[in-house]
Amino acid sequence: MMKLLVSNDDGVHAPGIAALHKALNEIAQVRVIAPDRNCSGASNSLTLHNPLRVQELPNGFFSLNGTPTDCVHLGTNSPLADDVDLVVSGINDGPNMGDDVLYSGTVAAAMEGRYMGLPAIAVSMGSRSDDYYDVAARVIADVVNKMADSPLRLDTILNINVPALPYEDLKGIKVTRLGRRHRAETMVESADPFGRKIYWYGPIGGHQDDGADTDFTAVREGYVSITPISLDMTARRHQDTLTNWLNEK
């Protein structure tokens, strides 16, 4: 059986990770290491100035006072680590599509698995819903089974978003690219109980690029979106342009 490391950014007590563990535990050996709190928006941050403490919970999950990236690093590159064949991160409460992947702790956990030389999957709900985690977990179990039969060892992670629909209503799976959002709305100014100014992030921006081949459109139309994300962010098509610019006199 495959050995899987499962993590997330919503925290070790989140319903999404419980559903994912339940589905994957039927087809693989699963270890769960996840943050002890919600770390949404943590991206690839590491805990460098405080000690990391791990606690085994009654359900066998491991809780860590760190970030999603810390969790995967601990699960693959520490005395606590076990042999791992695949890292799966999720199921996130809400989508990670388009520009979201830059901030997502869910995607970052999968990236850390890939940095450790392992294939990795990030999975999110295409919209906020507590009713269909089991559907997303079933989709991921199907993907993991396929990877076991036909390993996909590219220098990428698979970013998967599943519509909040019954399994039989899913229209299928589409391979997609990341869409793009408009800039986020203005930060909101408020005050704490002592009258001091505080600020909250405003709503995320709407869809700027949601072409037919994007993750946004696939999920909106009822398809599971799978986007391969490269870890090499070099803009190769601009290298020659930059070289010519630097050489101009």
PELIN-V810192 format. One record per pair of residues at least 24 apart in sequence whose C-alpha atoms are under 7 Angstrom apart, sorted by the first residue. I is the first residue (numbers start at 0). J is the second residue. D is the distance in whole Angstrom. If there is no record, write none. Layout:
BEGIN
I/J/D
I/J/D
END
This chain:
BEGIN
0/27/5
0/28/7
1/27/5
1/28/6
1/84/6
2/27/6
2/28/5
2/29/6
2/82/7
2/83/5
2/84/5
2/85/7
3/27/7
3/28/6
3/29/5
3/30/6
3/83/6
3/84/6
3/85/5
3/86/6
4/29/6
4/30/5
4/31/6
4/74/7
4/83/6
4/85/6
4/86/5
4/87/6
5/29/7
5/30/6
5/31/5
5/32/6
5/86/6
5/87/5
5/88/6
6/31/6
6/32/5
6/33/5
6/67/7
6/70/7
6/71/7
6/87/7
6/88/5
6/89/6
6/108/7
7/33/6
7/67/6
7/88/5
7/89/5
7/90/7
7/105/5
7/108/7
8/34/7
8/37/6
8/38/5
8/39/5
8/67/6
8/104/5
8/105/5
9/36/7
9/37/4
9/38/6
9/39/6
9/91/7
10/34/5
10/35/5
10/36/5
10/37/5
10/38/7
11/35/6
11/36/7
11/62/6
15/89/6
15/90/4
15/91/6
15/92/7
15/132/6
16/89/6
16/90/6
18/132/6
18/133/6
18/136/6
19/90/7
19/136/5
22/136/6
22/137/6
22/140/6
23/140/6
31/60/5
31/61/6
32/60/6
32/61/5
32/62/6
32/70/6
32/74/7
33/61/6
33/62/5
33/63/6
33/67/6
33/70/6
34/62/6
34/63/5
34/64/6
34/65/6
34/66/6
34/67/6
34/70/7
35/62/5
35/63/5
35/64/5
38/66/6
38/104/7
39/103/7
39/104/6
40/102/5
40/103/5
40/104/6
41/66/7
41/102/6
41/103/6
41/104/5
42/101/7
42/102/5
42/103/5
42/104/4
42/107/5
43/68/6
43/104/7
43/107/5
44/68/7
45/69/6
67/104/6
67/108/5
68/107/6
68/108/5
68/111/6
71/108/6
71/111/6
71/112/6
72/111/7
84/117/7
85/117/6
85/118/5
85/119/6
86/112/6
86/117/7
86/118/6
86/119/5
86/120/6
87/119/6
87/120/5
87/121/6
88/120/6
88/121/5
88/122/6
89/121/6
89/122/5
89/123/6
90/122/5
90/123/5
90/124/7
91/122/6
91/123/4
91/124/6
92/123/7
92/124/6
92/127/6
93/123/6
93/124/5
93/125/6
93/126/5
93/127/4
94/123/5
94/124/5
94/125/5
94/126/6
94/160/6
95/123/6
95/160/7
96/177/6
96/178/7
96/214/6
96/215/7
97/177/4
97/178/4
97/179/5
97/180/7
98/179/6
98/180/6
109/156/7
110/156/7
113/156/7
118/152/6
118/156/7
119/156/5
119/157/7
120/156/6
120/157/5
120/158/6
121/157/6
121/158/5
121/159/6
122/158/6
122/159/5
122/160/6
123/159/6
123/160/5
123/161/6
124/160/6
124/161/5
124/162/6
124/163/6
125/160/5
125/161/5
125/162/5
125/163/6
125/218/6
126/162/7
126/163/6
128/163/6
131/163/6
131/164/7
131/165/7
134/165/7
134/166/5
135/161/6
154/229/6
154/230/7
155/227/6
155/228/5
155/229/5
155/230/6
156/227/6
156/228/5
156/229/7
157/225/6
157/226/6
157/227/5
157/228/6
158/225/6
158/226/5
158/227/6
158/228/7
159/224/6
159/225/5
159/226/6
160/223/6
160/224/5
160/225/7
161/218/7
161/223/5
161/224/7
162/218/5
162/221/6
162/222/7
162/223/6
169/221/6
169/222/6
170/221/6
170/222/5
171/222/5
171/223/6
172/222/5
172/223/5
172/224/6
173/217/7
173/222/6
173/223/6
173/224/5
173/225/6
174/224/6
174/225/5
174/226/6
175/212/5
175/213/5
175/214/5
175/224/6
175/225/6
175/226/5
176/212/6
176/213/5
176/214/6
176/226/6
177/213/6
177/214/6
177/226/7
178/208/5
178/209/5
178/213/5
178/214/6
178/215/6
179/206/6
179/207/5
179/208/5
179/209/7
180/204/6
180/205/5
180/206/4
180/207/5
180/208/7
181/205/5
181/206/6
181/207/5
END
